[in-house]
Amino acid sequence: MVRNSADHGVESTEERIKAGKDPIGRIELRAFHQAGNVVIEIEDDGKGLDKERILKKAIDNGLVESGHDLSDEEIFKLIFHAGLSTAQKVTSVSGRGVGMDVVKKNIEALRGKIDISSTPGKGSTFTIRLPLTLAIIDGQIVTIGNDRYIIPINSIVRTLRPEAKQLSSVQNRGEMLVERGQLLPLVRLYKLFGAIPKTKDPTESLLVIVEENNKKCCLLVDELLGQQQVVIKSLGDSLAGTKGVSGGAIMGDGKISLILDIPGLMELAQN
C-alpha cells in the first residue's frame, strides 16, 4: 500500500511544483490503538483518487452497471477488485491490477476492515482497523433447527421479526426485506448450511440485520440465545476458505458451533 501511494498518489516533481505544492512528496505511516482496535493509517499528499476514472474503468470491466448511483466511498473501494487498475502505464511497481485485492482479502481474513478517504489535489488516506485480540470474539449465538451458529456482535445492527408486508422478491436479486426505507437482501442460512429450520416462514422466525463496509443484509434464524466470548478455532485445511464461515468454537457442552464470516455472507448475498 505504501508502494501504491508512491506510484499512484504522489505526483512527479514538475506536477507538484505546477500545483503549488512542495516538490518533495510526503507519505506518512501511523499506527495506534483505538476502541479495541489497532489502527494503521497510510496517508499521502498526492493528487488523490480520480473518481471518474475509477468508475469508468469499473464500468468497462463490468463491475458496475452504467448509470448506477454510487457514493464516493463505494467508488473508492472499487480499487480493491482484482484486475482493476487506473495506472496510466504498467510498471514494475503497479498497473497490473493485482495487489490491492490481496490487501483487502488479507485484512478481512484477520477480521479487520479498510476505509478510504480522498480529496482531489490534496491526497488520500487508507485506514486499516484490526481487532486487538484475533483469537477471541464477542458473539451472538443463534439457532437454526438443532444447530447453533455464532454471529460476531460488532457486525450486528439489530434484530426483528418481520411482517409479511416487509418481504418481497426482486427479479434477479432474490428475496428482500424493506426496513426503514432500505431494501436489504435476505439470506436463508439453512439453505447455505443444509440445516433443517423449525420454520421456513420469515414472519415466524427472526432476522438478524448485519453490516459490513456500509453494506447490509439480513440473516434468517430460528432463535437468539445468549451472547458470550468465544475462542476462534481453525476448521482445518479441508474447510479453509469456505465462504460464509470464519472458524468454529467449542461450546460449553463440548459441541462445535460455526462462526459466521459476515463479509463472505455479504458476497454470497450479492451473488
ChimeraX commands (.cxc) that place a marker at each C-alpha (Angstrom):
marker #1 position 0.00,0.00,0.00 radius 0.5
marker #1 position 2.94,2.33,0.65 radius 0.5
marker #1 position 4.23,1.42,-2.81 radius 0.5
marker #1 position 0.75,2.16,-4.21 radius 0.5
marker #1 position 0.78,5.63,-2.61 radius 0.5
marker #1 position 4.22,6.32,-4.04 radius 0.5
marker #1 position 3.40,5.21,-7.57 radius 0.5
marker #1 position -0.28,6.21,-7.88 radius 0.5
marker #1 position -0.70,9.01,-5.36 radius 0.5
marker #1 position 2.37,11.24,-5.27 radius 0.5
marker #1 position 2.83,13.30,-8.42 radius 0.5
marker #1 position 6.07,14.00,-10.26 radius 0.5
marker #1 position 8.21,16.93,-9.09 radius 0.5
marker #1 position 7.08,19.00,-12.09 radius 0.5
marker #1 position 3.39,18.34,-11.41 radius 0.5
marker #1 position 3.75,19.21,-7.72 radius 0.5
marker #1 position 5.52,22.50,-8.45 radius 0.5
marker #1 position 2.85,23.36,-11.03 radius 0.5
marker #1 position 0.15,22.67,-8.42 radius 0.5
marker #1 position 1.90,24.92,-5.89 radius 0.5
marker #1 position 2.98,22.02,-3.66 radius 0.5
marker #1 position 6.27,21.14,-2.04 radius 0.5
marker #1 position 8.31,19.44,-4.81 radius 0.5
marker #1 position 9.00,16.54,-2.42 radius 0.5
marker #1 position 6.01,14.31,-1.77 radius 0.5
marker #1 position 5.12,13.01,1.69 radius 0.5
marker #1 position 3.80,9.61,2.75 radius 0.5
marker #1 position 3.03,9.10,6.45 radius 0.5
marker #1 position 2.56,5.73,8.14 radius 0.5
marker #1 position 0.86,5.82,11.55 radius 0.5
marker #1 position -0.23,3.10,13.99 radius 0.5
marker #1 position -2.18,3.49,17.23 radius 0.5
marker #1 position -4.83,1.88,19.47 radius 0.5
marker #1 position -8.44,2.98,19.21 radius 0.5
marker #1 position -11.53,1.39,20.80 radius 0.5
marker #1 position -10.19,-2.14,20.97 radius 0.5
marker #1 position -8.57,-1.99,17.54 radius 0.5
marker #1 position -5.11,-1.50,16.13 radius 0.5
marker #1 position -5.42,1.29,13.57 radius 0.5
marker #1 position -2.89,1.68,10.75 radius 0.5
marker #1 position -3.07,4.78,8.56 radius 0.5
marker #1 position -1.23,5.37,5.30 radius 0.5
marker #1 position -1.57,8.98,4.16 radius 0.5
marker #1 position -0.07,10.73,1.15 radius 0.5
marker #1 position -0.25,14.34,-0.04 radius 0.5
marker #1 position -0.59,13.37,-3.70 radius 0.5
marker #1 position -3.26,14.06,-6.28 radius 0.5
marker #1 position -5.97,11.96,-4.65 radius 0.5
marker #1 position -8.12,9.26,-6.22 radius 0.5
marker #1 position -9.77,10.02,-9.56 radius 0.5
marker #1 position -13.41,9.02,-9.01 radius 0.5
marker #1 position -14.44,9.41,-12.64 radius 0.5
marker #1 position -11.51,7.32,-13.90 radius 0.5
marker #1 position -12.12,4.56,-11.32 radius 0.5
marker #1 position -15.85,4.43,-12.13 radius 0.5
marker #1 position -15.23,4.37,-15.89 radius 0.5
marker #1 position -12.73,1.52,-15.52 radius 0.5
marker #1 position -15.15,-0.40,-13.28 radius 0.5
marker #1 position -17.96,0.03,-15.84 radius 0.5
marker #1 position -15.63,-1.05,-18.67 radius 0.5
marker #1 position -14.71,-4.16,-16.65 radius 0.5
marker #1 position -18.35,-4.99,-15.97 radius 0.5
marker #1 position -18.06,-4.45,-12.20 radius 0.5
marker #1 position -20.68,-1.69,-12.14 radius 0.5
marker #1 position -23.69,-1.00,-14.34 radius 0.5
marker #1 position -23.64,2.29,-16.21 radius 0.5
marker #1 position -25.86,4.89,-14.54 radius 0.5
marker #1 position -25.70,3.15,-11.16 radius 0.5
marker #1 position -25.54,5.76,-8.39 radius 0.5
marker #1 position -22.58,5.15,-6.06 radius 0.5
marker #1 position -21.26,7.16,-3.11 radius 0.5
marker #1 position -17.67,8.41,-3.10 radius 0.5
marker #1 position -16.68,5.69,-0.63 radius 0.5
marker #1 position -18.24,2.95,-2.78 radius 0.5
marker #1 position -16.36,4.25,-5.83 radius 0.5
marker #1 position -13.06,4.37,-3.93 radius 0.5
marker #1 position -13.49,0.77,-2.75 radius 0.5
marker #1 position -13.76,-0.42,-6.35 radius 0.5
marker #1 position -9.94,-0.30,-6.48 radius 0.5
marker #1 position -9.94,-3.46,-4.34 radius 0.5
marker #1 position -11.39,-5.53,-7.19 radius 0.5
marker #1 position -8.94,-7.87,-8.88 radius 0.5
marker #1 position -7.87,-6.68,-12.32 radius 0.5
marker #1 position -8.86,-3.04,-11.79 radius 0.5
marker #1 position -6.01,-0.56,-12.09 radius 0.5
marker #1 position -6.16,3.09,-13.06 radius 0.5
marker #1 position -2.42,3.43,-13.67 radius 0.5
marker #1 position -1.64,5.19,-16.93 radius 0.5
marker #1 position 1.06,2.64,-17.76 radius 0.5
marker #1 position 2.24,-0.72,-16.46 radius 0.5
marker #1 position 5.48,-0.55,-14.46 radius 0.5
marker #1 position 7.43,-2.93,-12.26 radius 0.5
marker #1 position 5.58,-1.35,-9.34 radius 0.5
marker #1 position 1.95,-1.13,-10.43 radius 0.5
marker #1 position -0.58,-1.09,-13.23 radius 0.5
marker #1 position -1.30,-4.81,-13.49 radius 0.5
marker #1 position -4.45,-4.73,-11.37 radius 0.5
marker #1 position -3.06,-7.01,-8.68 radius 0.5
marker #1 position -2.14,-6.13,-5.11 radius 0.5
marker #1 position -4.98,-4.12,-3.62 radius 0.5
marker #1 position -7.41,-7.06,-3.89 radius 0.5
marker #1 position -4.88,-9.18,-1.98 radius 0.5
marker #1 position -4.57,-6.45,0.66 radius 0.5
marker #1 position -8.35,-6.47,1.21 radius 0.5
marker #1 position -8.58,-10.27,1.42 radius 0.5
marker #1 position -5.78,-10.48,3.99 radius 0.5
marker #1 position -7.24,-7.71,6.13 radius 0.5
marker #1 position -10.67,-9.38,6.11 radius 0.5
marker #1 position -9.04,-12.71,6.97 radius 0.5
marker #1 position -7.86,-11.03,10.18 radius 0.5
marker #1 position -11.42,-9.77,10.80 radius 0.5
marker #1 position -10.35,-6.24,10.02 radius 0.5
marker #1 position -11.62,-3.65,7.60 radius 0.5
marker #1 position -10.21,-0.87,5.46 radius 0.5
marker #1 position -11.61,2.60,4.74 radius 0.5
marker #1 position -10.53,5.20,2.20 radius 0.5
marker #1 position -10.84,8.98,2.23 radius 0.5
marker #1 position -9.52,11.09,-0.60 radius 0.5
marker #1 position -9.60,14.74,-1.70 radius 0.5
marker #1 position -8.68,15.71,-5.29 radius 0.5
marker #1 position -5.38,17.57,-5.34 radius 0.5
marker #1 position -4.84,17.06,-1.60 radius 0.5
marker #1 position -4.13,13.34,-1.17 radius 0.5
marker #1 position -5.56,10.09,0.17 radius 0.5
marker #1 position -5.72,8.26,3.48 radius 0.5
marker #1 position -6.13,4.48,3.81 radius 0.5
marker #1 position -7.23,3.41,7.29 radius 0.5
marker #1 position -6.88,-0.24,8.35 radius 0.5
marker #1 position -8.61,-1.41,11.55 radius 0.5
marker #1 position -7.67,-4.76,13.06 radius 0.5
marker #1 position -9.03,-6.27,16.29 radius 0.5
marker #1 position -6.52,-6.27,19.15 radius 0.5
marker #1 position -7.35,-9.87,20.04 radius 0.5
marker #1 position -7.53,-12.07,16.97 radius 0.5
marker #1 position -8.37,-15.30,18.82 radius 0.5
marker #1 position -11.36,-14.15,20.90 radius 0.5
marker #1 position -14.59,-12.51,19.75 radius 0.5
marker #1 position -17.86,-11.44,21.35 radius 0.5
marker #1 position -20.54,-13.49,19.66 radius 0.5
marker #1 position -24.31,-13.73,19.47 radius 0.5
marker #1 position -25.40,-17.38,19.48 radius 0.5
marker #1 position -28.30,-18.15,17.14 radius 0.5
marker #1 position -30.08,-21.40,16.31 radius 0.5
marker #1 position -31.31,-22.95,13.09 radius 0.5
marker #1 position -33.17,-26.12,13.98 radius 0.5
marker #1 position -30.89,-28.10,16.30 radius 0.5
marker #1 position -27.73,-26.32,15.12 radius 0.5
marker #1 position -26.08,-23.31,16.74 radius 0.5
marker #1 position -24.12,-20.61,14.95 radius 0.5
marker #1 position -22.20,-17.57,16.18 radius 0.5
marker #1 position -22.52,-14.08,14.68 radius 0.5
marker #1 position -19.83,-11.52,15.68 radius 0.5
marker #1 position -21.51,-8.89,17.86 radius 0.5
marker #1 position -19.73,-5.97,16.18 radius 0.5
marker #1 position -21.42,-6.84,12.86 radius 0.5
marker #1 position -25.00,-6.85,14.20 radius 0.5
marker #1 position -27.16,-3.77,13.64 radius 0.5
marker #1 position -30.45,-5.05,15.08 radius 0.5
marker #1 position -32.84,-7.99,15.09 radius 0.5
marker #1 position -36.52,-8.10,14.23 radius 0.5
marker #1 position -39.46,-10.34,13.44 radius 0.5
marker #1 position -40.63,-9.10,10.02 radius 0.5
marker #1 position -44.19,-8.53,8.89 radius 0.5
marker #1 position -45.36,-10.05,5.62 radius 0.5
marker #1 position -45.66,-6.59,4.00 radius 0.5
marker #1 position -41.91,-6.01,4.57 radius 0.5
marker #1 position -40.93,-9.02,2.47 radius 0.5
marker #1 position -40.71,-9.13,-1.30 radius 0.5
marker #1 position -38.97,-10.90,-4.15 radius 0.5
marker #1 position -36.99,-8.80,-6.60 radius 0.5
marker #1 position -36.21,-10.22,-10.03 radius 0.5
marker #1 position -32.58,-11.34,-10.32 radius 0.5
marker #1 position -31.90,-10.29,-6.71 radius 0.5
marker #1 position -33.79,-12.91,-4.69 radius 0.5
marker #1 position -35.71,-12.18,-1.51 radius 0.5
marker #1 position -35.55,-8.74,0.05 radius 0.5
marker #1 position -36.60,-7.04,3.27 radius 0.5
marker #1 position -37.86,-3.46,3.31 radius 0.5
marker #1 position -36.66,-1.94,6.58 radius 0.5
marker #1 position -36.58,1.78,7.39 radius 0.5
marker #1 position -36.64,2.72,3.73 radius 0.5
marker #1 position -33.83,0.34,2.78 radius 0.5
marker #1 position -34.03,-2.77,0.59 radius 0.5
marker #1 position -31.89,-5.49,2.21 radius 0.5
marker #1 position -31.04,-8.94,0.77 radius 0.5
marker #1 position -32.45,-11.82,2.83 radius 0.5
marker #1 position -30.12,-14.80,3.35 radius 0.5
marker #1 position -31.70,-18.11,4.36 radius 0.5
marker #1 position -28.83,-19.61,6.34 radius 0.5
marker #1 position -30.44,-23.04,6.48 radius 0.5
marker #1 position -30.04,-23.32,2.70 radius 0.5
marker #1 position -26.35,-22.44,2.87 radius 0.5
marker #1 position -25.55,-24.90,5.65 radius 0.5
marker #1 position -28.02,-27.68,4.87 radius 0.5
marker #1 position -29.76,-27.27,8.23 radius 0.5
marker #1 position -33.41,-28.10,8.95 radius 0.5
marker #1 position -35.14,-25.00,10.37 radius 0.5
marker #1 position -38.13,-25.01,12.70 radius 0.5
marker #1 position -40.00,-22.97,10.09 radius 0.5
marker #1 position -39.23,-21.53,6.67 radius 0.5
marker #1 position -41.66,-18.65,7.14 radius 0.5
marker #1 position -39.69,-15.44,7.93 radius 0.5
marker #1 position -42.69,-13.96,9.78 radius 0.5
marker #1 position -42.41,-16.79,12.31 radius 0.5
marker #1 position -38.61,-16.56,12.53 radius 0.5
marker #1 position -36.13,-13.81,13.33 radius 0.5
marker #1 position -33.99,-11.69,11.05 radius 0.5
marker #1 position -30.57,-10.51,12.18 radius 0.5
marker #1 position -29.50,-7.41,10.24 radius 0.5
marker #1 position -25.73,-7.30,9.84 radius 0.5
marker #1 position -23.47,-4.65,8.33 radius 0.5
marker #1 position -20.01,-4.72,6.81 radius 0.5
marker #1 position -18.29,-1.99,4.76 radius 0.5
marker #1 position -21.51,0.08,4.80 radius 0.5
marker #1 position -23.48,-2.77,3.22 radius 0.5
marker #1 position -26.27,-4.61,4.99 radius 0.5
marker #1 position -28.13,-7.87,4.66 radius 0.5
marker #1 position -30.41,-9.88,6.95 radius 0.5
marker #1 position -29.86,-13.44,8.13 radius 0.5
marker #1 position -32.84,-15.71,8.76 radius 0.5
marker #1 position -32.52,-17.65,12.04 radius 0.5
marker #1 position -34.91,-19.53,14.36 radius 0.5
marker #1 position -33.93,-18.09,17.73 radius 0.5
marker #1 position -31.44,-15.88,19.54 radius 0.5
marker #1 position -29.66,-17.42,22.51 radius 0.5
marker #1 position -27.14,-15.71,24.78 radius 0.5
marker #1 position -24.09,-13.63,23.98 radius 0.5
marker #1 position -20.66,-14.83,25.01 radius 0.5
marker #1 position -16.97,-14.58,24.25 radius 0.5
marker #1 position -15.67,-17.48,22.19 radius 0.5
marker #1 position -12.23,-18.60,21.11 radius 0.5
marker #1 position -11.92,-18.99,17.34 radius 0.5
marker #1 position -10.68,-22.39,16.25 radius 0.5
marker #1 position -9.46,-23.22,12.76 radius 0.5
marker #1 position -11.61,-25.66,10.80 radius 0.5
marker #1 position -8.55,-27.25,9.17 radius 0.5
marker #1 position -7.20,-27.18,5.65 radius 0.5
marker #1 position -10.13,-29.07,4.14 radius 0.5
marker #1 position -12.59,-26.33,5.11 radius 0.5
marker #1 position -10.22,-23.35,4.88 radius 0.5
marker #1 position -11.57,-20.61,2.65 radius 0.5
marker #1 position -15.20,-21.74,2.96 radius 0.5
marker #1 position -17.32,-18.69,2.14 radius 0.5
marker #1 position -19.54,-17.55,4.97 radius 0.5
marker #1 position -17.56,-19.31,7.73 radius 0.5
marker #1 position -14.52,-17.89,9.54 radius 0.5
marker #1 position -13.94,-20.73,12.01 radius 0.5
marker #1 position -15.50,-22.75,14.79 radius 0.5
marker #1 position -15.87,-22.54,18.56 radius 0.5
marker #1 position -16.16,-25.28,21.18 radius 0.5
marker #1 position -19.20,-24.52,23.32 radius 0.5
marker #1 position -19.77,-25.30,27.00 radius 0.5
marker #1 position -21.43,-28.64,26.21 radius 0.5
marker #1 position -18.46,-29.73,24.09 radius 0.5
marker #1 position -20.23,-29.28,20.75 radius 0.5
marker #1 position -18.82,-27.16,17.94 radius 0.5
marker #1 position -20.61,-24.09,16.56 radius 0.5
marker #1 position -19.63,-22.39,13.31 radius 0.5
marker #1 position -18.61,-18.72,13.46 radius 0.5
marker #1 position -20.18,-16.82,10.58 radius 0.5
marker #1 position -17.99,-14.71,8.30 radius 0.5
marker #1 position -20.07,-11.62,7.55 radius 0.5
marker #1 position -18.03,-10.30,4.55 radius 0.5
marker #1 position -18.29,-13.77,2.98 radius 0.5
marker #1 position -22.05,-13.89,3.60 radius 0.5
marker #1 position -22.38,-10.42,2.07 radius 0.5
marker #1 position -20.67,-11.67,-1.06 radius 0.5
marker #1 position -22.95,-14.71,-1.20 radius 0.5
marker #1 position -25.98,-12.45,-0.71 radius 0.5
marker #1 position -24.92,-10.23,-3.62 radius 0.5
marker #1 position -24.47,-13.24,-5.87 radius 0.5
marker link #1:1,2 radius 0.2
marker link #1:2,3 radius 0.2
marker link #1:3,4 radius 0.2
marker link #1:4,5 radius 0.2
marker link #1:5,6 radius 0.2
marker link #1:6,7 radius 0.2
marker link #1:7,8 radius 0.2
marker link #1:8,9 radius 0.2
marker link #1:9,10 radius 0.2
marker link #1:10,11 radius 0.2
marker link #1:11,12 radius 0.2
marker link #1:12,13 radius 0.2
marker link #1:13,14 radius 0.2
marker link #1:14,15 radius 0.2
marker link #1:15,16 radius 0.2
marker link #1:16,17 radius 0.2
marker link #1:17,18 radius 0.2
marker link #1:18,19 radius 0.2
marker link #1:19,20 radius 0.2
marker link #1:20,21 radius 0.2
marker link #1:21,22 radius 0.2
marker link #1:22,23 radius 0.2
marker link #1:23,24 radius 0.2
marker link #1:24,25 radius 0.2
marker link #1:25,26 radius 0.2
marker link #1:26,27 radius 0.2
marker link #1:27,28 radius 0.2
marker link #1:28,29 radius 0.2
marker link #1:29,30 radius 0.2
marker link #1:30,31 radius 0.2
marker link #1:31,32 radius 0.2
marker link #1:32,33 radius 0.2
marker link #1:33,34 radius 0.2
marker link #1:34,35 radius 0.2
marker link #1:35,36 radius 0.2
marker link #1:36,37 radius 0.2
marker link #1:37,38 radius 0.2
marker link #1:38,39 radius 0.2
marker link #1:39,40 radius 0.2
marker link #1:40,41 radius 0.2
marker link #1:41,42 radius 0.2
marker link #1:42,43 radius 0.2
marker link #1:43,44 radius 0.2
marker link #1:44,45 radius 0.2
marker link #1:45,46 radius 0.2
marker link #1:46,47 radius 0.2
marker link #1:47,48 radius 0.2
marker link #1:48,49 radius 0.2
marker link #1:49,50 radius 0.2
marker link #1:50,51 radius 0.2
marker link #1:51,52 radius 0.2
marker link #1:52,53 radius 0.2
marker link #1:53,54 radius 0.2
marker link #1:54,55 radius 0.2
marker link #1:55,56 radius 0.2
marker link #1:56,57 radius 0.2
marker link #1:57,58 radius 0.2
marker link #1:58,59 radius 0.2
marker link #1:59,60 radius 0.2
marker link #1:60,61 radius 0.2
marker link #1:61,62 radius 0.2
marker link #1:62,63 radius 0.2
marker link #1:63,64 radius 0.2
marker link #1:64,65 radius 0.2
marker link #1:65,66 radius 0.2
marker link #1:66,67 radius 0.2
marker link #1:67,68 radius 0.2
marker link #1:68,69 radius 0.2
marker link #1:69,70 radius 0.2
marker link #1:70,71 radius 0.2
marker link #1:71,72 radius 0.2
marker link #1:72,73 radius 0.2
marker link #1:73,74 radius 0.2
marker link #1:74,75 radius 0.2
marker link #1:75,76 radius 0.2
marker link #1:76,77 radius 0.2
marker link #1:77,78 radius 0.2
marker link #1:78,79 radius 0.2
marker link #1:79,80 radius 0.2
marker link #1:80,81 radius 0.2
marker link #1:81,82 radius 0.2
marker link #1:82,83 radius 0.2
marker link #1:83,84 radius 0.2
marker link #1:84,85 radius 0.2
marker link #1:85,86 radius 0.2
marker link #1:86,87 radius 0.2
marker link #1:87,88 radius 0.2
marker link #1:88,89 radius 0.2
marker link #1:89,90 radius 0.2
marker link #1:90,91 radius 0.2
marker link #1:91,92 radius 0.2
marker link #1:92,93 radius 0.2
marker link #1:93,94 radius 0.2
marker link #1:94,95 radius 0.2
marker link #1:95,96 radius 0.2
marker link #1:96,97 radius 0.2
marker link #1:97,98 radius 0.2
marker link #1:98,99 radius 0.2
marker link #1:99,100 radius 0.2
marker link #1:100,101 radius 0.2
marker link #1:101,102 radius 0.2
marker link #1:102,103 radius 0.2
marker link #1:103,104 radius 0.2
marker link #1:104,105 radius 0.2
marker link #1:105,106 radius 0.2
marker link #1:106,107 radius 0.2
marker link #1:107,108 radius 0.2
marker link #1:108,109 radius 0.2
marker link #1:109,110 radius 0.2
marker link #1:110,111 radius 0.2
marker link #1:111,112 radius 0.2
marker link #1:112,113 radius 0.2
marker link #1:113,114 radius 0.2
marker link #1:114,115 radius 0.2
marker link #1:115,116 radius 0.2
marker link #1:116,117 radius 0.2
marker link #1:117,118 radius 0.2
marker link #1:118,119 radius 0.2
marker link #1:119,120 radius 0.2
marker link #1:120,121 radius 0.2
marker link #1:121,122 radius 0.2
marker link #1:122,123 radius 0.2
marker link #1:123,124 radius 0.2
marker link #1:124,125 radius 0.2
marker link #1:125,126 radius 0.2
marker link #1:126,127 radius 0.2
marker link #1:127,128 radius 0.2
marker link #1:128,129 radius 0.2
marker link #1:129,130 radius 0.2
marker link #1:130,131 radius 0.2
marker link #1:131,132 radius 0.2
marker link #1:132,133 radius 0.2
marker link #1:133,134 radius 0.2
marker link #1:134,135 radius 0.2
marker link #1:135,136 radius 0.2
marker link #1:136,137 radius 0.2
marker link #1:137,138 radius 0.2
marker link #1:138,139 radius 0.2
marker link #1:139,140 radius 0.2
marker link #1:140,141 radius 0.2
marker link #1:141,142 radius 0.2
marker link #1:142,143 radius 0.2
marker link #1:143,144 radius 0.2
marker link #1:144,145 radius 0.2
marker link #1:145,146 radius 0.2
marker link #1:146,147 radius 0.2
marker link #1:147,148 radius 0.2
marker link #1:148,149 radius 0.2
marker link #1:149,150 radius 0.2
marker link #1:150,151 radius 0.2
marker link #1:151,152 radius 0.2
marker link #1:152,153 radius 0.2
marker link #1:153,154 radius 0.2
marker link #1:154,155 radius 0.2
marker link #1:155,156 radius 0.2
marker link #1:156,157 radius 0.2
marker link #1:157,158 radius 0.2
marker link #1:158,159 radius 0.2
marker link #1:159,160 radius 0.2
marker link #1:160,161 radius 0.2
marker link #1:161,162 radius 0.2
marker link #1:162,163 radius 0.2
marker link #1:163,164 radius 0.2
marker link #1:164,165 radius 0.2
marker link #1:165,166 radius 0.2
marker link #1:166,167 radius 0.2
marker link #1:167,168 radius 0.2
marker link #1:168,169 radius 0.2
marker link #1:169,170 radius 0.2
marker link #1:170,171 radius 0.2
marker link #1:171,172 radius 0.2
marker link #1:172,173 radius 0.2
marker link #1:173,174 radius 0.2
marker link #1:174,175 radius 0.2
marker link #1:175,176 radius 0.2
marker link #1:176,177 radius 0.2
marker link #1:177,178 radius 0.2
marker link #1:178,179 radius 0.2
marker link #1:179,180 radius 0.2
marker link #1:180,181 radius 0.2
marker link #1:181,182 radius 0.2
marker link #1:182,183 radius 0.2
marker link #1:183,184 radius 0.2
marker link #1:184,185 radius 0.2
marker link #1:185,186 radius 0.2
marker link #1:186,187 radius 0.2
marker link #1:187,188 radius 0.2
marker link #1:188,189 radius 0.2
marker link #1:189,190 radius 0.2
marker link #1:190,191 radius 0.2
marker link #1:191,192 radius 0.2
marker link #1:192,193 radius 0.2
marker link #1:193,194 radius 0.2
marker link #1:194,195 radius 0.2
marker link #1:195,196 radius 0.2
marker link #1:196,197 radius 0.2
marker link #1:197,198 radius 0.2
marker link #1:198,199 radius 0.2
marker link #1:199,200 radius 0.2
marker link #1:200,201 radius 0.2
marker link #1:201,202 radius 0.2
marker link #1:202,203 radius 0.2
marker link #1:203,204 radius 0.2
marker link #1:204,205 radius 0.2
marker link #1:205,206 radius 0.2
marker link #1:206,207 radius 0.2
marker link #1:207,208 radius 0.2
marker link #1:208,209 radius 0.2
marker link #1:209,210 radius 0.2
marker link #1:210,211 radius 0.2
marker link #1:211,212 radius 0.2
marker link #1:212,213 radius 0.2
marker link #1:213,214 radius 0.2
marker link #1:214,215 radius 0.2
marker link #1:215,216 radius 0.2
marker link #1:216,217 radius 0.2
marker link #1:217,218 radius 0.2
marker link #1:218,219 radius 0.2
marker link #1:219,220 radius 0.2
marker link #1:220,221 radius 0.2
marker link #1:221,222 radius 0.2
marker link #1:222,223 radius 0.2
marker link #1:223,224 radius 0.2
marker link #1:224,225 radius 0.2
marker link #1:225,226 radius 0.2
marker link #1:226,227 radius 0.2
marker link #1:227,228 radius 0.2
marker link #1:228,229 radius 0.2
marker link #1:229,230 radius 0.2
marker link #1:230,231 radius 0.2
marker link #1:231,232 radius 0.2
marker link #1:232,233 radius 0.2
marker link #1:233,234 radius 0.2
marker link #1:234,235 radius 0.2
marker link #1:235,236 radius 0.2
marker link #1:236,237 radius 0.2
marker link #1:237,238 radius 0.2
marker link #1:238,239 radius 0.2
marker link #1:239,240 radius 0.2
marker link #1:240,241 radius 0.2
marker link #1:241,242 radius 0.2
marker link #1:242,243 radius 0.2
marker link #1:243,244 radius 0.2
marker link #1:244,245 radius 0.2
marker link #1:245,246 radius 0.2
marker link #1:246,247 radius 0.2
marker link #1:247,248 radius 0.2
marker link #1:248,249 radius 0.2
marker link #1:249,250 radius 0.2
marker link #1:250,251 radius 0.2
marker link #1:251,252 radius 0.2
marker link #1:252,253 radius 0.2
marker link #1:253,254 radius 0.2
marker link #1:254,255 radius 0.2
marker link #1:255,256 radius 0.2
marker link #1:256,257 radius 0.2
marker link #1:257,258 radius 0.2
marker link #1:258,259 radius 0.2
marker link #1:259,260 radius 0.2
marker link #1:260,261 radius 0.2
marker link #1:261,262 radius 0.2
marker link #1:262,263 radius 0.2
marker link #1:263,264 radius 0.2
marker link #1:264,265 radius 0.2
marker link #1:265,266 radius 0.2
marker link #1:266,267 radius 0.2
marker link #1:267,268 radius 0.2
marker link #1:268,269 radius 0.2
marker link #1:269,270 radius 0.2
marker link #1:270,271 radius 0.2
view
